[in-house]
Amino acid sequence: MAQELLYDYYAERIGTGSPVLFFPAAGFTGSEGLNIAKYLEDRFETHLIDLPGYGRSAGIDKRWTDRLLGEWVSEYMDQKDLEKADVIGHSLGGAVALSFAVHFPEKVNRLILLDQGHKPFPRIPKTEFESFAYAFPILNLGARIIGQSSLKLAAPLFANKEKPGGLEEKFSAFCKKTGIKEDPFIRHAYMNQADFSVSALNLMFSFYNLKMRPLIKQLKVPTLLAYGTFEGIENEEQKRTEYHIQQLKEERLPITYRPVRGGHYVHWSDWGLLTDIRKFLEAHTVTRS
């Protein structure tokens, strides 16, 4: 009897060789990892996967947990007949990748976290949502108590938060705000952002409630953590990052730490990181930092 398929996915594959799964940040499709996929394409087949509810992967209405996120990735691998893979995730996609690595370590060769897992998501996420962030705790409480109907009421607030102006102006403002230089890969990802949906909002608020520190402490697989230092960008966030990185290093987890002088979009801030990602994936052993 054939196994019932619970989820529907959209992914683009680039390259040939060992499988790599890439999961993007909130608001982006899998194409956010295009620069990584192209850099690895001679030795790795990278699956650029849209997150559930973002882009063209189907969402679900029930609340996501780290276990459910891990099962979502596991079923993708089962559908594609993949026994093991390397896994890369940025931001929200990093939470998905981390959840999978913790709950299904037997399916993971190596894990790469791009600015995720080393510090908790702020209760008031000003960097991500500016002044609107102050409404986040209230909206989250409504989602927990009332459920999907609350998310449907909140959806217009998120869908209409874009500032006026043309797409080119918005793209330039995004690069300036995040401290990255414009290039074709970033432009492609920005111009092809995921369509907004209530299912995407459901995933976002589920991520808001994940406990990242207890989760990352359960890691058993070799992991490369590339994190933005925020040096010269946000003094408060720089100090917060330094504190949490030091705390995490004391846990002596199987993590190699790679600081990136920049902000949240580490794979766009430092192109030397692509070389380190490739070396990490090709290495037979991992040295703890």
C-alpha positions as CSV (number, residue, x, y, z in Angstrom):
1,M,0.0,0.0,0.0
2,A,1.4,3.4,-1.0
3,Q,2.3,5.9,1.7
4,E,-0.2,8.8,2.0
5,L,1.4,12.1,1.0
6,L,0.7,14.8,3.6
7,Y,2.5,17.7,2.0
8,D,3.0,19.3,-1.4
9,Y,6.3,21.0,-2.2
10,Y,7.9,23.2,-4.8
11,A,11.6,23.1,-5.4
12,E,14.1,23.9,-8.1
13,R,17.2,21.7,-8.5
14,I,20.5,23.1,-9.6
15,G,23.7,21.1,-10.2
16,T,24.7,17.4,-10.2
17,G,26.1,15.3,-7.4
18,S,25.3,14.8,-3.7
19,P,22.0,16.3,-2.6
20,V,21.8,19.6,-0.7
21,L,18.6,21.0,0.7
22,F,18.3,24.8,1.0
23,F,15.5,26.5,3.0
24,P,15.1,30.4,2.7
25,A,14.2,33.2,5.0
26,A,10.6,34.4,5.5
27,G,9.3,36.3,2.5
28,F,11.7,34.6,0.0
29,T,11.3,31.6,-2.2
30,G,14.0,29.0,-2.5
31,S,15.8,31.2,-5.0
32,E,17.3,33.1,-2.1
33,G,20.0,30.3,-2.1
34,L,20.7,30.6,-5.8
35,N,24.2,32.0,-5.3
36,I,25.1,29.0,-3.1
37,A,23.6,26.5,-5.5
38,K,25.5,27.9,-8.5
39,Y,28.7,27.9,-6.6
40,L,28.2,24.2,-5.7
41,E,26.7,23.0,-8.9
42,D,29.7,21.0,-10.2
43,R,29.7,18.7,-7.2
44,F,26.3,19.1,-5.5
45,E,22.6,19.0,-6.5
46,T,21.0,21.8,-4.5
47,H,17.2,21.7,-4.0
48,L,16.0,25.3,-3.5
49,I,12.8,24.6,-1.6
50,D,9.9,27.0,-1.0
51,L,8.8,27.1,2.6
52,P,5.2,25.9,3.4
53,G,2.8,28.7,2.7
54,Y,5.5,30.8,1.1
55,G,5.9,30.7,-2.7
56,R,4.6,27.5,-4.3
57,S,4.9,25.0,-1.4
58,A,1.5,24.3,0.1
59,G,0.9,25.5,3.7
60,I,-1.0,23.9,6.5
61,D,-3.4,25.5,9.0
62,K,-2.4,23.8,12.2
63,R,0.4,25.2,14.4
64,W,3.8,24.1,13.5
65,T,6.2,22.6,16.1
66,D,9.9,21.8,15.7
67,R,8.9,18.1,15.4
68,L,6.3,18.9,12.7
69,L,8.8,21.0,10.8
70,G,11.3,18.1,10.9
71,E,8.6,15.7,9.6
72,W,7.8,18.2,6.8
73,V,11.5,18.0,5.6
74,S,11.7,14.3,6.1
75,E,8.7,13.7,3.9
76,Y,10.3,15.8,1.1
77,M,13.3,13.5,1.2
78,D,11.0,10.4,1.1
79,Q,9.2,11.8,-1.9
80,K,12.5,12.4,-3.7
81,D,14.0,9.0,-2.6
82,L,16.8,10.7,-0.7
83,E,18.4,8.7,2.1
84,K,20.7,11.4,3.4
85,A,21.5,15.0,2.5
86,D,23.4,18.1,3.5
87,V,21.0,20.8,4.8
88,I,21.4,24.6,4.6
89,G,18.9,27.1,6.1
90,H,18.8,30.9,6.5
91,S,16.7,32.6,9.2
92,L,13.3,31.0,9.3
93,G,14.6,28.4,6.9
94,G,17.4,27.8,9.4
95,A,14.8,27.0,12.0
96,V,13.3,24.5,9.6
97,A,16.8,23.0,8.9
98,L,17.7,22.8,12.6
99,S,14.4,21.2,13.5
100,F,15.0,18.5,10.9
101,A,18.6,17.9,11.9
102,V,17.6,17.5,15.6
103,H,14.7,15.1,15.0
104,F,16.1,13.2,12.0
105,P,19.9,13.2,12.4
106,E,20.2,9.9,10.6
107,K,19.1,11.7,7.4
108,V,21.6,14.6,7.7
109,N,25.3,14.5,6.6
110,R,26.1,18.1,7.6
111,L,24.1,21.1,8.6
112,I,24.7,24.7,7.7
113,L,22.9,27.4,9.6
114,L,22.9,30.9,8.2
115,D,22.4,33.4,11.0
116,Q,20.1,31.2,12.9
117,G,20.0,29.2,16.1
118,H,22.6,31.1,18.1
119,K,20.2,33.6,19.7
120,P,16.5,33.8,20.4
121,F,14.1,35.6,18.0
122,P,13.4,38.9,19.8
123,R,9.9,39.3,21.4
124,I,9.7,42.7,19.6
125,P,11.4,42.1,16.2
126,K,12.2,45.7,15.3
127,T,14.9,44.8,12.8
128,E,12.4,42.7,10.7
129,F,9.2,44.7,11.1
130,E,10.2,48.2,12.4
131,S,7.5,50.0,14.4
132,F,5.0,47.3,13.5
133,A,7.0,44.9,15.6
134,Y,5.4,46.3,18.8
135,A,2.1,44.7,17.8
136,F,3.8,41.2,17.4
137,P,3.3,40.0,21.0
138,I,-0.4,41.0,20.9
139,L,-1.0,39.3,17.6
140,N,0.8,36.2,18.7
141,L,-1.4,36.0,21.8
142,G,-4.5,36.3,19.6
143,A,-3.2,33.6,17.3
144,R,-2.6,31.2,20.3
145,I,-6.0,31.8,21.9
146,I,-8.3,32.3,18.9
147,G,-6.3,30.5,16.2
148,Q,-6.6,30.8,12.4
149,S,-9.5,33.3,12.5
150,S,-7.1,35.7,14.3
151,L,-4.4,35.2,11.6
152,K,-7.0,36.0,8.9
153,L,-7.8,39.3,10.6
154,A,-4.0,40.1,11.0
155,A,-3.1,39.2,7.4
156,P,-4.0,42.6,5.8
157,L,-1.6,44.4,8.3
158,F,1.3,42.3,7.0
159,A,0.2,42.3,3.3
160,N,0.0,46.1,3.3
161,K,3.1,47.1,5.3
162,E,5.2,47.7,2.2
163,K,6.3,51.3,1.7
164,P,5.3,53.1,-1.4
165,G,7.6,53.3,-4.4
166,G,8.8,51.2,-7.3
167,L,10.4,47.8,-7.0
168,E,13.8,49.1,-8.0
169,E,13.7,51.8,-5.3
170,K,12.6,49.2,-2.7
171,F,15.4,46.8,-3.8
172,S,18.0,49.6,-3.4
173,A,16.6,50.5,0.0
174,F,16.7,46.9,1.1
175,C,20.4,46.5,0.1
176,K,21.2,49.8,1.9
177,K,19.3,48.8,5.1
178,T,20.9,45.4,5.3
179,G,24.4,46.6,4.3
180,I,24.8,44.4,1.2
181,K,26.0,45.3,-2.3
182,E,23.5,44.9,-5.1
183,D,24.2,42.0,-7.5
184,P,22.2,39.8,-9.9
185,F,21.6,36.9,-7.4
186,I,20.2,39.2,-4.7
187,R,18.2,41.1,-7.3
188,H,16.7,37.8,-8.6
189,A,15.7,36.7,-5.1
190,Y,14.2,40.1,-4.2
191,M,12.3,40.5,-7.4
192,N,10.8,37.0,-7.0
193,Q,9.8,37.1,-3.4
194,A,7.1,34.7,-2.1
195,D,3.5,35.6,-2.4
196,F,1.9,36.4,1.0
197,S,-0.6,34.0,2.5
198,V,-2.4,33.3,5.8
199,S,-0.5,29.9,5.8
200,A,2.8,31.9,5.6
201,L,1.7,34.0,8.6
202,N,0.8,30.8,10.5
203,L,4.4,29.5,9.9
204,M,5.9,32.9,11.0
205,F,4.0,32.9,14.3
206,S,4.9,29.3,14.9
207,F,8.6,30.2,14.4
208,Y,8.1,33.2,16.8
209,N,7.2,30.6,19.5
210,L,10.0,28.1,18.8
211,K,12.6,27.7,21.6
212,M,15.8,27.9,19.6
213,R,18.4,27.5,22.4
214,P,17.0,24.2,23.8
215,L,16.7,23.0,20.2
216,I,20.3,23.7,19.1
217,K,21.6,22.1,22.3
218,Q,20.3,18.8,21.0
219,L,22.5,18.9,17.9
220,K,24.4,15.7,17.0
221,V,25.4,16.4,13.4
222,P,28.4,18.4,12.2
223,T,27.3,22.0,11.9
224,L,28.6,25.2,10.4
225,L,27.1,28.3,12.0
226,A,27.7,31.4,9.9
227,Y,26.4,34.4,11.9
228,G,26.3,38.1,11.3
229,T,28.3,40.2,13.8
230,F,26.4,43.4,13.1
231,E,29.6,45.3,13.6
232,G,29.2,48.8,12.3
233,I,25.5,48.1,11.6
234,E,23.6,47.9,14.9
235,N,25.6,48.3,18.2
236,E,22.8,46.8,20.3
237,E,22.5,43.7,18.1
238,Q,26.3,43.3,17.9
239,K,26.5,43.1,21.7
240,R,23.5,40.7,21.8
241,T,25.2,38.5,19.2
242,E,28.5,38.4,21.0
243,Y,26.8,37.4,24.3
244,H,24.8,34.6,22.8
245,I,27.7,33.2,20.7
246,Q,29.9,33.1,23.8
247,Q,27.2,31.3,25.7
248,L,26.7,28.8,22.9
249,K,30.4,28.0,22.6
250,E,30.5,27.0,26.3
251,E,28.1,24.1,25.4
252,R,30.8,22.4,23.3
253,L,28.4,21.4,20.5
254,P,29.5,19.9,17.2
255,I,29.5,23.4,15.7
256,T,32.1,25.3,13.6
257,Y,31.6,29.0,14.1
258,R,32.1,31.4,11.1
259,P,31.6,35.1,11.9
260,V,30.5,37.4,9.0
261,R,31.2,41.1,9.3
262,G,27.7,42.2,8.3
263,G,24.1,41.8,9.1
264,H,21.5,39.0,8.9
265,Y,22.0,38.1,5.2
266,V,25.4,36.4,5.7
267,H,25.5,34.6,2.4
268,W,25.0,37.9,0.6
269,S,27.3,39.9,2.8
270,D,30.5,37.9,2.5
271,W,31.2,36.0,-0.7
272,G,34.1,34.3,1.0
273,L,31.5,32.4,3.0
274,L,30.6,30.4,-0.2
275,T,34.2,29.0,-0.2
276,D,33.9,28.0,3.4
277,I,30.5,26.4,2.8
278,R,32.0,24.3,0.0
279,K,35.0,23.3,2.1
280,F,32.8,22.3,5.0
281,L,30.6,20.2,2.7
282,E,33.6,18.5,1.1
283,A,35.4,17.9,4.4
284,H,35.5,14.3,5.9
285,T,36.0,15.6,9.4
286,V,34.8,18.7,11.3
287,T,36.9,20.5,13.8
288,R,35.0,22.0,16.8
289,S,35.7,25.7,17.4
